[in-house]
C-alpha cells in the first residue's frame, strides 16, 4: 500500500543550490512527487511546525535557521514512504550518516542538515497539512 510522507529541502540546501540534485535522488529512489512548493517560513509557522521541540535548548536556533531563507516542502508517495525516505536521507548528523544518503552528501552539520523527513505516518499527515491545504492536495492527488 502506498502512503505519503513530507520531505523538506531546508534553507541551507536551497542556498547551496542542491534542490535539483536532492529531487533527483528522491525520484530515483522510487518516490512519486505529489505536491511541491517553495516557501519562506514565518517565525510563527516554524514555531508551530517544530512545536514538539519547543522545550529543547536548540529550539531558538532551529527556528532562526528554518526562517533564514526559502525551503521546499514536498509530498512524497511510495510504499513504506516514511521508512524509505528516512533511510534515503540518513541520520541527522551527516558525519554519522551512511554513504550515499542525502545528508551525507549535502548536509553541512547536525544543525544545517539539508532535509527534513517525517518520522511516522501520523506525523507525516500532520506535517503535510501544515504546508498544503486540502484543496491543493485534492487537486494534485486526482489522477
ABEGO torsion letter per residue (X at the ends): XBBBBBBBBBAAAAAAGAAAAAAAAAAAAGBBBABBBBBBBBAAAAAAAAAAAAABAAAAAAAAAAAABBBBBBBBBBBGAAAAAAAAAEBABAAABBBGBAAAAABABAABAGBBBBABAAAAAAAAAAABBAAAAAAAABX
